[in-house]
Amino acid sequence: MKFRKKPIIIDAEQYKPGMEDGFNYYEITGKFICYRPKNAKTFPRVGRRPVIETLEGNHEITPTDWIVTGVKGERYPVKDDIFWMTYEKVED
């Protein structure tokens, strides 16, 4: 069977620093240490990657990702190429 995604209008912005919910921290070796919310004050800023908290858990985001807000207000990252294959711009 084949299905078509229902046409809904979503909000989306390409990621900019400040949109993240927190950061994953890594040792120099690349080994994951921990996740900290962005308001944590006493953790080193070396080896960190921005993270969005989603319904499926935390997802690291890259500068070209789009941050999509779903129909229930949930946020999740979408890779740029997948975003353009899945969504098209609508006029306000």
N, C-alpha and C positions, 0 to 999 in steps of 0.2 A: 504494500500500500504506500501511497505517497501523500504527503500533507503539505499545505502552504501555511506559513506563519501568518497569523491574523494581523491585519494592518493596524498598528497602534502608533501613537506619536509619543516619543520619549525625549527626555532632555539629555544632552551629551555635550561634553567639553573635552578638548584634548588636554591631557594632564599638564598641570603647571605646579611647581613647588608650592606647598601649602594646602593642596587638595587631599593629601594623604591623611590617614588616620593614625599612623605611627610608622615605625621602622623595624626591619629585621637587622640584627647586628651579626657580623661575621668576624672571625679571627683572620689574620693575614693569610692563613692557609686556605681560607674559603670555607672553613667549618662553621656551620650555623651555631650561634651562641644563644640568642633569645630574641623575643619580640618585646618592644616597649612602645606604649602609646606616645604620640608626639608631644604630650605635655610632661613626660618624664624629664626631670631636671638633672639627674646625677649619673648619666650614663655616657660613656665616651662616644664621640661622633665618628670614629674610624670604622670603616667597613660597614656602613649602613646602607640599606636599600629601602625606598618608600613602599608602604603597604596600604592596601584598602581592606577594611573589614567587610566581608560579604556574608551572605547567609550560609555559604559553604565553608567558611573559614577565612583566614587571611591570605590575600594574594599580593605578591610583589608586582609593582607597576614600573614601566619604563617610560622615558620621555615621550615616545610616540603613541602610547596607549590613549584610548578614549575612556573617560569615566562616564558611564551610562547610569542614569537614574531610572529605575523601573517603575511600573505602574503602582507599586505599593510603597514607593520611596526608597527602596533598596538600591545600593550603589554597587557597581562591579566594573572591573576593567575589561576592555575589549581591545585586542591588537588592531593596529591601523588597517592592515589588509582585510581582516575579517569584518571590521566595522564597515568598510566601503562595499564589501560584497553583500552585507546584510541590511544596511540602512541607506536611505536616500534623503537628501535635504528636503524639507517642506517649507513653504512660505508661511510666515506668521499671520 
